[in-house]
Amino acid sequence: AVGLHLEIVEFDLGVVSNETEESFRSMKREISRLAEITEGYLSLARSPRMNFEKTNLNEIIYQLKELYRPVLADGNIEWHCDLQQIPDFEMDQKNIVLVIGNLIKNAIDAMSSDNVNTPTIRILTRFNPLREQAEIEFHDNGPGIDAKAQASIFSPFFTTKATGTGLGLSHSKQIIDAHGGEIAFQSFENKGTSFYINLPVNRGMNA
């Protein structure tokens, strides 16, 4: 509503000075940021709504690779996949896309620095028949996460980004937990960060 009224005011004013135009842009950015924070908070406050259906995990990753291809190319970021055969299993596709997409965006942001030589994302998947689970490994060779920050990485509203909301990873953990899975990470400064996700392929057996 605030954004809508701001657009009405901007339209009624017509031609404005450069300073006023920049003020409008700043207000729009802040409104967008507040809307994102509010939506993230609401998503975190309530349990994720799950719609489980049989889905191919590797297909999700292929689709995300295509989706982010222009951004990866623009940042000269290499992407390597090693996707082993995994049986289709029940998951909430929309929410799993959010989790993996968030890891991709975080990696892209982390590797935007000129200090990263040949920025690279590596993602591996495999099926563990003994544990009846699909396993995902996500690696980047960015600057890594500060040792002091690692203890709070899944905490709501914690972020090391100037414009971040601090809700992406906490929401991701909430989604993985709702699947009966696990998410963990390992990071070394100036060497990169790795995330490890395990998802049960038979939720009944892993409940």
PyMOL commands that place a pseudoatom at each C-alpha (Angstrom):
pseudoatom trace, name=CA, resn=ALA, resi=1, chain=A, elem=C, hetatm=0, pos=[0.000, 0.000, 0.000]
pseudoatom trace, name=CA, resn=VAL, resi=2, chain=A, elem=C, hetatm=0, pos=[2.832, 2.401, 0.849]
pseudoatom trace, name=CA, resn=GLY, resi=3, chain=A, elem=C, hetatm=0, pos=[4.546, 1.621, -2.447]
pseudoatom trace, name=CA, resn=LEU, resi=4, chain=A, elem=C, hetatm=0, pos=[1.338, 2.167, -4.389]
pseudoatom trace, name=CA, resn=HIS, resi=5, chain=A, elem=C, hetatm=0, pos=[0.724, 5.577, -2.797]
pseudoatom trace, name=CA, resn=LEU, resi=6, chain=A, elem=C, hetatm=0, pos=[4.337, 6.534, -3.445]
pseudoatom trace, name=CA, resn=GLU, resi=7, chain=A, elem=C, hetatm=0, pos=[3.850, 5.798, -7.149]
pseudoatom trace, name=CA, resn=ILE, resi=8, chain=A, elem=C, hetatm=0, pos=[0.687, 7.953, -7.172]
pseudoatom trace, name=CA, resn=VAL, resi=9, chain=A, elem=C, hetatm=0, pos=[2.577, 10.858, -5.596]
pseudoatom trace, name=CA, resn=GLU, resi=10, chain=A, elem=C, hetatm=0, pos=[5.437, 10.435, -8.073]
pseudoatom trace, name=CA, resn=PHE, resi=11, chain=A, elem=C, hetatm=0, pos=[2.993, 10.429, -10.992]
pseudoatom trace, name=CA, resn=ASP, resi=12, chain=A, elem=C, hetatm=0, pos=[1.141, 13.535, -9.737]
pseudoatom trace, name=CA, resn=LEU, resi=13, chain=A, elem=C, hetatm=0, pos=[4.388, 15.462, -9.321]
pseudoatom trace, name=CA, resn=GLY, resi=14, chain=A, elem=C, hetatm=0, pos=[5.393, 14.828, -12.919]
pseudoatom trace, name=CA, resn=VAL, resi=15, chain=A, elem=C, hetatm=0, pos=[8.855, 16.092, -13.826]
pseudoatom trace, name=CA, resn=VAL, resi=16, chain=A, elem=C, hetatm=0, pos=[11.050, 16.419, -10.729]
pseudoatom trace, name=CA, resn=SER, resi=17, chain=A, elem=C, hetatm=0, pos=[14.678, 17.280, -9.986]
pseudoatom trace, name=CA, resn=ASN, resi=18, chain=A, elem=C, hetatm=0, pos=[17.403, 14.653, -10.047]
pseudoatom trace, name=CA, resn=GLU, resi=19, chain=A, elem=C, hetatm=0, pos=[17.642, 14.775, -6.260]
pseudoatom trace, name=CA, resn=THR, resi=20, chain=A, elem=C, hetatm=0, pos=[13.906, 14.180, -5.851]
pseudoatom trace, name=CA, resn=GLU, resi=21, chain=A, elem=C, hetatm=0, pos=[14.009, 11.351, -8.387]
pseudoatom trace, name=CA, resn=GLU, resi=22, chain=A, elem=C, hetatm=0, pos=[16.850, 9.708, -6.472]
pseudoatom trace, name=CA, resn=SER, resi=23, chain=A, elem=C, hetatm=0, pos=[14.830, 10.092, -3.251]
pseudoatom trace, name=CA, resn=PHE, resi=24, chain=A, elem=C, hetatm=0, pos=[11.920, 8.258, -4.853]
pseudoatom trace, name=CA, resn=ARG, resi=25, chain=A, elem=C, hetatm=0, pos=[14.239, 5.463, -5.954]
pseudoatom trace, name=CA, resn=SER, resi=26, chain=A, elem=C, hetatm=0, pos=[15.667, 5.181, -2.443]
pseudoatom trace, name=CA, resn=MET, resi=27, chain=A, elem=C, hetatm=0, pos=[12.197, 5.000, -0.897]
pseudoatom trace, name=CA, resn=LYS, resi=28, chain=A, elem=C, hetatm=0, pos=[11.130, 2.331, -3.393]
pseudoatom trace, name=CA, resn=ARG, resi=29, chain=A, elem=C, hetatm=0, pos=[14.216, 0.255, -2.580]
pseudoatom trace, name=CA, resn=GLU, resi=30, chain=A, elem=C, hetatm=0, pos=[13.515, 0.496, 1.142]
pseudoatom trace, name=CA, resn=ILE, resi=31, chain=A, elem=C, hetatm=0, pos=[9.847, -0.407, 0.674]
pseudoatom trace, name=CA, resn=SER, resi=32, chain=A, elem=C, hetatm=0, pos=[10.887, -3.435, -1.377]
pseudoatom trace, name=CA, resn=ARG, resi=33, chain=A, elem=C, hetatm=0, pos=[13.431, -4.419, 1.279]
pseudoatom trace, name=CA, resn=LEU, resi=34, chain=A, elem=C, hetatm=0, pos=[10.878, -4.078, 4.084]
pseudoatom trace, name=CA, resn=ALA, resi=35, chain=A, elem=C, hetatm=0, pos=[8.359, -6.142, 2.114]
pseudoatom trace, name=CA, resn=GLU, resi=36, chain=A, elem=C, hetatm=0, pos=[10.999, -8.850, 1.671]
pseudoatom trace, name=CA, resn=ILE, resi=37, chain=A, elem=C, hetatm=0, pos=[11.840, -8.815, 5.381]
pseudoatom trace, name=CA, resn=THR, resi=38, chain=A, elem=C, hetatm=0, pos=[8.160, -8.971, 6.337]
pseudoatom trace, name=CA, resn=GLU, resi=39, chain=A, elem=C, hetatm=0, pos=[7.447, -11.857, 3.988]
pseudoatom trace, name=CA, resn=GLY, resi=40, chain=A, elem=C, hetatm=0, pos=[10.541, -13.679, 5.204]
pseudoatom trace, name=CA, resn=TYR, resi=41, chain=A, elem=C, hetatm=0, pos=[9.537, -13.162, 8.825]
pseudoatom trace, name=CA, resn=LEU, resi=42, chain=A, elem=C, hetatm=0, pos=[6.034, -14.480, 8.166]
pseudoatom trace, name=CA, resn=SER, resi=43, chain=A, elem=C, hetatm=0, pos=[7.468, -17.525, 6.376]
pseudoatom trace, name=CA, resn=LEU, resi=44, chain=A, elem=C, hetatm=0, pos=[9.788, -18.160, 9.293]
pseudoatom trace, name=CA, resn=ALA, resi=45, chain=A, elem=C, hetatm=0, pos=[7.117, -17.633, 11.936]
pseudoatom trace, name=CA, resn=ARG, resi=46, chain=A, elem=C, hetatm=0, pos=[4.828, -20.261, 10.446]
pseudoatom trace, name=CA, resn=SER, resi=47, chain=A, elem=C, hetatm=0, pos=[5.792, -23.801, 9.562]
pseudoatom trace, name=CA, resn=PRO, resi=48, chain=A, elem=C, hetatm=0, pos=[6.455, -24.163, 5.832]
pseudoatom trace, name=CA, resn=ARG, resi=49, chain=A, elem=C, hetatm=0, pos=[3.441, -25.448, 3.960]
pseudoatom trace, name=CA, resn=MET, resi=50, chain=A, elem=C, hetatm=0, pos=[4.471, -28.690, 2.357]
pseudoatom trace, name=CA, resn=ASN, resi=51, chain=A, elem=C, hetatm=0, pos=[2.987, -30.188, -0.782]
pseudoatom trace, name=CA, resn=PHE, resi=52, chain=A, elem=C, hetatm=0, pos=[4.756, -33.513, -1.189]
pseudoatom trace, name=CA, resn=GLU, resi=53, chain=A, elem=C, hetatm=0, pos=[4.816, -35.183, -4.582]
pseudoatom trace, name=CA, resn=LYS, resi=54, chain=A, elem=C, hetatm=0, pos=[7.209, -37.459, -6.415]
pseudoatom trace, name=CA, resn=THR, resi=55, chain=A, elem=C, hetatm=0, pos=[9.877, -35.346, -8.045]
pseudoatom trace, name=CA, resn=ASN, resi=56, chain=A, elem=C, hetatm=0, pos=[13.264, -35.820, -9.706]
pseudoatom trace, name=CA, resn=LEU, resi=57, chain=A, elem=C, hetatm=0, pos=[15.912, -34.001, -7.670]
pseudoatom trace, name=CA, resn=ASN, resi=58, chain=A, elem=C, hetatm=0, pos=[18.466, -33.855, -10.492]
pseudoatom trace, name=CA, resn=GLU, resi=59, chain=A, elem=C, hetatm=0, pos=[15.903, -32.295, -12.816]
pseudoatom trace, name=CA, resn=ILE, resi=60, chain=A, elem=C, hetatm=0, pos=[15.401, -29.472, -10.300]
pseudoatom trace, name=CA, resn=ILE, resi=61, chain=A, elem=C, hetatm=0, pos=[19.134, -28.800, -10.310]
pseudoatom trace, name=CA, resn=TYR, resi=62, chain=A, elem=C, hetatm=0, pos=[19.302, -28.814, -14.131]
pseudoatom trace, name=CA, resn=GLN, resi=63, chain=A, elem=C, hetatm=0, pos=[16.442, -26.316, -14.266]
pseudoatom trace, name=CA, resn=LEU, resi=64, chain=A, elem=C, hetatm=0, pos=[18.125, -24.026, -11.735]
pseudoatom trace, name=CA, resn=LYS, resi=65, chain=A, elem=C, hetatm=0, pos=[21.365, -24.188, -13.701]
pseudoatom trace, name=CA, resn=GLU, resi=66, chain=A, elem=C, hetatm=0, pos=[19.542, -22.994, -16.801]
pseudoatom trace, name=CA, resn=LEU, resi=67, chain=A, elem=C, hetatm=0, pos=[17.725, -20.315, -14.811]
pseudoatom trace, name=CA, resn=TYR, resi=68, chain=A, elem=C, hetatm=0, pos=[20.958, -18.881, -13.428]
pseudoatom trace, name=CA, resn=ARG, resi=69, chain=A, elem=C, hetatm=0, pos=[23.038, -19.421, -16.577]
pseudoatom trace, name=CA, resn=PRO, resi=70, chain=A, elem=C, hetatm=0, pos=[22.993, -15.701, -17.604]
pseudoatom trace, name=CA, resn=VAL, resi=71, chain=A, elem=C, hetatm=0, pos=[24.006, -14.587, -14.086]
pseudoatom trace, name=CA, resn=LEU, resi=72, chain=A, elem=C, hetatm=0, pos=[26.756, -17.202, -13.905]
pseudoatom trace, name=CA, resn=ALA, resi=73, chain=A, elem=C, hetatm=0, pos=[28.054, -16.153, -17.316]
pseudoatom trace, name=CA, resn=ASP, resi=74, chain=A, elem=C, hetatm=0, pos=[27.968, -12.485, -16.341]
pseudoatom trace, name=CA, resn=GLY, resi=75, chain=A, elem=C, hetatm=0, pos=[30.082, -13.226, -13.264]
pseudoatom trace, name=CA, resn=ASN, resi=76, chain=A, elem=C, hetatm=0, pos=[32.408, -15.607, -15.152]
pseudoatom trace, name=CA, resn=ILE, resi=77, chain=A, elem=C, hetatm=0, pos=[31.407, -18.304, -12.679]
pseudoatom trace, name=CA, resn=GLU, resi=78, chain=A, elem=C, hetatm=0, pos=[32.005, -21.909, -13.676]
pseudoatom trace, name=CA, resn=TRP, resi=79, chain=A, elem=C, hetatm=0, pos=[29.414, -24.554, -12.777]
pseudoatom trace, name=CA, resn=HIS, resi=80, chain=A, elem=C, hetatm=0, pos=[30.271, -28.238, -12.523]
pseudoatom trace, name=CA, resn=CYS, resi=81, chain=A, elem=C, hetatm=0, pos=[27.695, -30.961, -11.869]
pseudoatom trace, name=CA, resn=ASP, resi=82, chain=A, elem=C, hetatm=0, pos=[28.171, -34.578, -10.891]
pseudoatom trace, name=CA, resn=LEU, resi=83, chain=A, elem=C, hetatm=0, pos=[24.618, -35.862, -10.609]
pseudoatom trace, name=CA, resn=GLN, resi=84, chain=A, elem=C, hetatm=0, pos=[24.282, -39.561, -9.966]
pseudoatom trace, name=CA, resn=GLN, resi=85, chain=A, elem=C, hetatm=0, pos=[21.061, -41.472, -10.491]
pseudoatom trace, name=CA, resn=ILE, resi=86, chain=A, elem=C, hetatm=0, pos=[18.539, -40.893, -7.727]
pseudoatom trace, name=CA, resn=PRO, resi=87, chain=A, elem=C, hetatm=0, pos=[15.057, -42.422, -7.663]
pseudoatom trace, name=CA, resn=ASP, resi=88, chain=A, elem=C, hetatm=0, pos=[12.135, -40.009, -7.766]
pseudoatom trace, name=CA, resn=PHE, resi=89, chain=A, elem=C, hetatm=0, pos=[10.862, -39.419, -4.251]
pseudoatom trace, name=CA, resn=GLU, resi=90, chain=A, elem=C, hetatm=0, pos=[8.337, -37.258, -2.444]
pseudoatom trace, name=CA, resn=MET, resi=91, chain=A, elem=C, hetatm=0, pos=[9.385, -33.694, -1.728]
pseudoatom trace, name=CA, resn=ASP, resi=92, chain=A, elem=C, hetatm=0, pos=[7.950, -30.216, -1.890]
pseudoatom trace, name=CA, resn=GLN, resi=93, chain=A, elem=C, hetatm=0, pos=[9.443, -29.102, -5.189]
pseudoatom trace, name=CA, resn=LYS, resi=94, chain=A, elem=C, hetatm=0, pos=[8.768, -25.385, -4.689]
pseudoatom trace, name=CA, resn=ASN, resi=95, chain=A, elem=C, hetatm=0, pos=[10.509, -25.309, -1.321]
pseudoatom trace, name=CA, resn=ILE, resi=96, chain=A, elem=C, hetatm=0, pos=[13.478, -27.424, -2.408]
pseudoatom trace, name=CA, resn=VAL, resi=97, chain=A, elem=C, hetatm=0, pos=[13.940, -25.016, -5.324]
pseudoatom trace, name=CA, resn=LEU, resi=98, chain=A, elem=C, hetatm=0, pos=[14.019, -22.189, -2.762]
pseudoatom trace, name=CA, resn=VAL, resi=99, chain=A, elem=C, hetatm=0, pos=[16.714, -23.952, -0.723]
pseudoatom trace, name=CA, resn=ILE, resi=100, chain=A, elem=C, hetatm=0, pos=[19.043, -24.748, -3.622]
pseudoatom trace, name=CA, resn=GLY, resi=101, chain=A, elem=C, hetatm=0, pos=[18.352, -21.409, -5.291]
pseudoatom trace, name=CA, resn=ASN, resi=102, chain=A, elem=C, hetatm=0, pos=[19.312, -19.627, -2.070]
pseudoatom trace, name=CA, resn=LEU, resi=103, chain=A, elem=C, hetatm=0, pos=[22.624, -21.505, -1.958]
pseudoatom trace, name=CA, resn=ILE, resi=104, chain=A, elem=C, hetatm=0, pos=[23.306, -20.516, -5.562]
pseudoatom trace, name=CA, resn=LYS, resi=105, chain=A, elem=C, hetatm=0, pos=[22.531, -16.842, -4.900]
pseudoatom trace, name=CA, resn=ASN, resi=106, chain=A, elem=C, hetatm=0, pos=[24.691, -16.817, -1.784]
pseudoatom trace, name=CA, resn=ALA, resi=107, chain=A, elem=C, hetatm=0, pos=[27.585, -18.368, -3.682]
pseudoatom trace, name=CA, resn=ILE, resi=108, chain=A, elem=C, hetatm=0, pos=[27.254, -15.873, -6.532]
pseudoatom trace, name=CA, resn=ASP, resi=109, chain=A, elem=C, hetatm=0, pos=[27.248, -12.974, -4.055]
pseudoatom trace, name=CA, resn=ALA, resi=110, chain=A, elem=C, hetatm=0, pos=[30.243, -14.391, -2.191]
pseudoatom trace, name=CA, resn=MET, resi=111, chain=A, elem=C, hetatm=0, pos=[32.272, -14.859, -5.359]
pseudoatom trace, name=CA, resn=SER, resi=112, chain=A, elem=C, hetatm=0, pos=[31.563, -11.425, -6.804]
pseudoatom trace, name=CA, resn=SER, resi=113, chain=A, elem=C, hetatm=0, pos=[34.843, -10.250, -5.299]
pseudoatom trace, name=CA, resn=ASP, resi=114, chain=A, elem=C, hetatm=0, pos=[37.782, -9.754, -7.660]
pseudoatom trace, name=CA, resn=ASN, resi=115, chain=A, elem=C, hetatm=0, pos=[39.901, -11.708, -5.178]
pseudoatom trace, name=CA, resn=VAL, resi=116, chain=A, elem=C, hetatm=0, pos=[38.374, -15.050, -6.253]
pseudoatom trace, name=CA, resn=ASN, resi=117, chain=A, elem=C, hetatm=0, pos=[40.370, -16.777, -8.972]
pseudoatom trace, name=CA, resn=THR, resi=118, chain=A, elem=C, hetatm=0, pos=[38.161, -18.763, -11.355]
pseudoatom trace, name=CA, resn=PRO, resi=119, chain=A, elem=C, hetatm=0, pos=[34.973, -18.614, -9.257]
pseudoatom trace, name=CA, resn=THR, resi=120, chain=A, elem=C, hetatm=0, pos=[33.392, -22.064, -9.325]
pseudoatom trace, name=CA, resn=ILE, resi=121, chain=A, elem=C, hetatm=0, pos=[30.245, -23.764, -8.089]
pseudoatom trace, name=CA, resn=ARG, resi=122, chain=A, elem=C, hetatm=0, pos=[30.238, -27.552, -7.800]
pseudoatom trace, name=CA, resn=ILE, resi=123, chain=A, elem=C, hetatm=0, pos=[27.160, -29.567, -6.993]
pseudoatom trace, name=CA, resn=LEU, resi=124, chain=A, elem=C, hetatm=0, pos=[27.041, -33.308, -6.472]
pseudoatom trace, name=CA, resn=THR, resi=125, chain=A, elem=C, hetatm=0, pos=[24.119, -35.644, -5.843]
pseudoatom trace, name=CA, resn=ARG, resi=126, chain=A, elem=C, hetatm=0, pos=[24.013, -39.323, -4.995]
pseudoatom trace, name=CA, resn=PHE, resi=127, chain=A, elem=C, hetatm=0, pos=[21.705, -41.939, -3.554]
pseudoatom trace, name=CA, resn=ASN, resi=128, chain=A, elem=C, hetatm=0, pos=[22.684, -43.647, -0.312]
pseudoatom trace, name=CA, resn=PRO, resi=129, chain=A, elem=C, hetatm=0, pos=[20.786, -46.959, -0.281]
pseudoatom trace, name=CA, resn=LEU, resi=130, chain=A, elem=C, hetatm=0, pos=[21.912, -47.880, 3.234]
pseudoatom trace, name=CA, resn=ARG, resi=131, chain=A, elem=C, hetatm=0, pos=[20.399, -44.741, 4.746]
pseudoatom trace, name=CA, resn=GLU, resi=132, chain=A, elem=C, hetatm=0, pos=[17.593, -44.504, 2.167]
pseudoatom trace, name=CA, resn=GLN, resi=133, chain=A, elem=C, hetatm=0, pos=[18.401, -40.890, 1.432]
pseudoatom trace, name=CA, resn=ALA, resi=134, chain=A, elem=C, hetatm=0, pos=[19.378, -38.530, -1.351]
pseudoatom trace, name=CA, resn=GLU, resi=135, chain=A, elem=C, hetatm=0, pos=[22.550, -36.579, -0.636]
pseudoatom trace, name=CA, resn=ILE, resi=136, chain=A, elem=C, hetatm=0, pos=[23.454, -33.162, -2.043]
pseudoatom trace, name=CA, resn=GLU, resi=137, chain=A, elem=C, hetatm=0, pos=[26.842, -31.489, -1.803]
pseudoatom trace, name=CA, resn=PHE, resi=138, chain=A, elem=C, hetatm=0, pos=[27.144, -27.838, -2.776]
pseudoatom trace, name=CA, resn=HIS, resi=139, chain=A, elem=C, hetatm=0, pos=[30.601, -26.271, -2.970]
pseudoatom trace, name=CA, resn=ASP, resi=140, chain=A, elem=C, hetatm=0, pos=[31.918, -22.835, -3.853]
pseudoatom trace, name=CA, resn=ASN, resi=141, chain=A, elem=C, hetatm=0, pos=[35.468, -21.492, -3.753]
pseudoatom trace, name=CA, resn=GLY, resi=142, chain=A, elem=C, hetatm=0, pos=[34.523, -18.065, -2.445]
pseudoatom trace, name=CA, resn=PRO, resi=143, chain=A, elem=C, hetatm=0, pos=[36.073, -16.250, 0.516]
pseudoatom trace, name=CA, resn=GLY, resi=144, chain=A, elem=C, hetatm=0, pos=[34.371, -18.532, 3.032]
pseudoatom trace, name=CA, resn=ILE, resi=145, chain=A, elem=C, hetatm=0, pos=[32.504, -17.588, 6.196]
pseudoatom trace, name=CA, resn=ASP, resi=146, chain=A, elem=C, hetatm=0, pos=[34.196, -15.841, 9.071]
pseudoatom trace, name=CA, resn=ALA, resi=147, chain=A, elem=C, hetatm=0, pos=[34.854, -18.251, 11.949]
pseudoatom trace, name=CA, resn=LYS, resi=148, chain=A, elem=C, hetatm=0, pos=[32.916, -16.081, 14.414]
pseudoatom trace, name=CA, resn=ALA, resi=149, chain=A, elem=C, hetatm=0, pos=[29.917, -15.923, 12.079]
pseudoatom trace, name=CA, resn=GLN, resi=150, chain=A, elem=C, hetatm=0, pos=[29.669, -19.675, 11.562]
pseudoatom trace, name=CA, resn=ALA, resi=151, chain=A, elem=C, hetatm=0, pos=[27.910, -20.308, 14.879]
pseudoatom trace, name=CA, resn=SER, resi=152, chain=A, elem=C, hetatm=0, pos=[25.016, -18.044, 13.816]
pseudoatom trace, name=CA, resn=ILE, resi=153, chain=A, elem=C, hetatm=0, pos=[24.687, -18.985, 10.164]
pseudoatom trace, name=CA, resn=PHE, resi=154, chain=A, elem=C, hetatm=0, pos=[21.253, -20.601, 10.582]
pseudoatom trace, name=CA, resn=SER, resi=155, chain=A, elem=C, hetatm=0, pos=[19.981, -18.000, 13.074]
pseudoatom trace, name=CA, resn=PRO, resi=156, chain=A, elem=C, hetatm=0, pos=[17.098, -15.793, 11.905]
pseudoatom trace, name=CA, resn=PHE, resi=157, chain=A, elem=C, hetatm=0, pos=[18.073, -12.265, 10.845]
pseudoatom trace, name=CA, resn=PHE, resi=158, chain=A, elem=C, hetatm=0, pos=[21.801, -13.001, 10.985]
pseudoatom trace, name=CA, resn=THR, resi=159, chain=A, elem=C, hetatm=0, pos=[23.603, -11.877, 7.841]
pseudoatom trace, name=CA, resn=THR, resi=160, chain=A, elem=C, hetatm=0, pos=[27.019, -10.708, 6.728]
pseudoatom trace, name=CA, resn=LYS, resi=161, chain=A, elem=C, hetatm=0, pos=[25.584, -8.968, 3.650]
pseudoatom trace, name=CA, resn=ALA, resi=162, chain=A, elem=C, hetatm=0, pos=[25.045, -5.222, 3.604]
pseudoatom trace, name=CA, resn=THR, resi=163, chain=A, elem=C, hetatm=0, pos=[21.587, -5.688, 2.056]
pseudoatom trace, name=CA, resn=GLY, resi=164, chain=A, elem=C, hetatm=0, pos=[20.717, -9.183, 3.294]
pseudoatom trace, name=CA, resn=THR, resi=165, chain=A, elem=C, hetatm=0, pos=[17.709, -10.039, 5.442]
pseudoatom trace, name=CA, resn=GLY, resi=166, chain=A, elem=C, hetatm=0, pos=[19.332, -12.938, 7.280]
pseudoatom trace, name=CA, resn=LEU, resi=167, chain=A, elem=C, hetatm=0, pos=[16.356, -15.192, 6.603]
pseudoatom trace, name=CA, resn=GLY, resi=168, chain=A, elem=C, hetatm=0, pos=[17.496, -17.294, 3.649]
pseudoatom trace, name=CA, resn=LEU, resi=169, chain=A, elem=C, hetatm=0, pos=[19.485, -19.980, 5.450]
pseudoatom trace, name=CA, resn=SER, resi=170, chain=A, elem=C, hetatm=0, pos=[17.249, -20.096, 8.523]
pseudoatom trace, name=CA, resn=HIS, resi=171, chain=A, elem=C, hetatm=0, pos=[14.235, -20.640, 6.252]
pseudoatom trace, name=CA, resn=SER, resi=172, chain=A, elem=C, hetatm=0, pos=[16.189, -23.231, 4.266]
pseudoatom trace, name=CA, resn=LYS, resi=173, chain=A, elem=C, hetatm=0, pos=[16.905, -25.190, 7.445]
pseudoatom trace, name=CA, resn=GLN, resi=174, chain=A, elem=C, hetatm=0, pos=[13.238, -24.997, 8.370]
pseudoatom trace, name=CA, resn=ILE, resi=175, chain=A, elem=C, hetatm=0, pos=[12.309, -26.479, 4.979]
pseudoatom trace, name=CA, resn=ILE, resi=176, chain=A, elem=C, hetatm=0, pos=[14.850, -29.302, 5.209]
pseudoatom trace, name=CA, resn=ASP, resi=177, chain=A, elem=C, hetatm=0, pos=[13.709, -30.092, 8.765]
pseudoatom trace, name=CA, resn=ALA, resi=178, chain=A, elem=C, hetatm=0, pos=[10.099, -30.270, 7.514]
pseudoatom trace, name=CA, resn=HIS, resi=179, chain=A, elem=C, hetatm=0, pos=[11.259, -32.912, 5.013]
pseudoatom trace, name=CA, resn=GLY, resi=180, chain=A, elem=C, hetatm=0, pos=[12.809, -34.944, 7.825]
pseudoatom trace, name=CA, resn=GLY, resi=181, chain=A, elem=C, hetatm=0, pos=[16.233, -34.173, 6.399]
pseudoatom trace, name=CA, resn=GLU, resi=182, chain=A, elem=C, hetatm=0, pos=[19.458, -32.572, 7.551]
pseudoatom trace, name=CA, resn=ILE, resi=183, chain=A, elem=C, hetatm=0, pos=[21.524, -29.595, 6.416]
pseudoatom trace, name=CA, resn=ALA, resi=184, chain=A, elem=C, hetatm=0, pos=[25.081, -28.857, 7.536]
pseudoatom trace, name=CA, resn=PHE, resi=185, chain=A, elem=C, hetatm=0, pos=[27.996, -26.804, 6.285]
pseudoatom trace, name=CA, resn=GLN, resi=186, chain=A, elem=C, hetatm=0, pos=[31.753, -26.487, 6.390]
pseudoatom trace, name=CA, resn=SER, resi=187, chain=A, elem=C, hetatm=0, pos=[33.637, -23.308, 5.587]
pseudoatom trace, name=CA, resn=PHE, resi=188, chain=A, elem=C, hetatm=0, pos=[37.225, -22.129, 5.600]
pseudoatom trace, name=CA, resn=GLU, resi=189, chain=A, elem=C, hetatm=0, pos=[38.255, -18.517, 5.147]
pseudoatom trace, name=CA, resn=ASN, resi=190, chain=A, elem=C, hetatm=0, pos=[39.716, -17.843, 1.683]
pseudoatom trace, name=CA, resn=LYS, resi=191, chain=A, elem=C, hetatm=0, pos=[38.994, -21.443, 0.655]
pseudoatom trace, name=CA, resn=GLY, resi=192, chain=A, elem=C, hetatm=0, pos=[35.240, -21.589, 0.192]
pseudoatom trace, name=CA, resn=THR, resi=193, chain=A, elem=C, hetatm=0, pos=[32.079, -23.014, 1.684]
pseudoatom trace, name=CA, resn=SER, resi=194, chain=A, elem=C, hetatm=0, pos=[30.339, -26.378, 1.361]
pseudoatom trace, name=CA, resn=PHE, resi=195, chain=A, elem=C, hetatm=0, pos=[26.773, -27.306, 2.252]
pseudoatom trace, name=CA, resn=TYR, resi=196, chain=A, elem=C, hetatm=0, pos=[25.592, -30.885, 2.778]
pseudoatom trace, name=CA, resn=ILE, resi=197, chain=A, elem=C, hetatm=0, pos=[21.905, -31.789, 2.530]
pseudoatom trace, name=CA, resn=ASN, resi=198, chain=A, elem=C, hetatm=0, pos=[20.364, -35.193, 3.192]
pseudoatom trace, name=CA, resn=LEU, resi=199, chain=A, elem=C, hetatm=0, pos=[16.752, -35.893, 2.222]
pseudoatom trace, name=CA, resn=PRO, resi=200, chain=A, elem=C, hetatm=0, pos=[14.918, -39.138, 3.042]
pseudoatom trace, name=CA, resn=VAL, resi=201, chain=A, elem=C, hetatm=0, pos=[13.522, -40.840, -0.034]
pseudoatom trace, name=CA, resn=ASN, resi=202, chain=A, elem=C, hetatm=0, pos=[10.957, -42.632, 2.101]
pseudoatom trace, name=CA, resn=ARG, resi=203, chain=A, elem=C, hetatm=0, pos=[9.555, -40.200, 4.642]
pseudoatom trace, name=CA, resn=GLY, resi=204, chain=A, elem=C, hetatm=0, pos=[7.481, -42.932, 6.250]
pseudoatom trace, name=CA, resn=MET, resi=205, chain=A, elem=C, hetatm=0, pos=[10.571, -44.899, 7.168]
pseudoatom trace, name=CA, resn=ASN, resi=206, chain=A, elem=C, hetatm=0, pos=[12.420, -41.790, 8.390]
pseudoatom trace, name=CA, resn=ALA, resi=207, chain=A, elem=C, hetatm=0, pos=[9.615, -40.190, 10.362]
for i in range(1, 207): cmd.bond("trace and resi %d" % i, "trace and resi %d" % (i + 1))
show_as sticks, trace
zoom trace
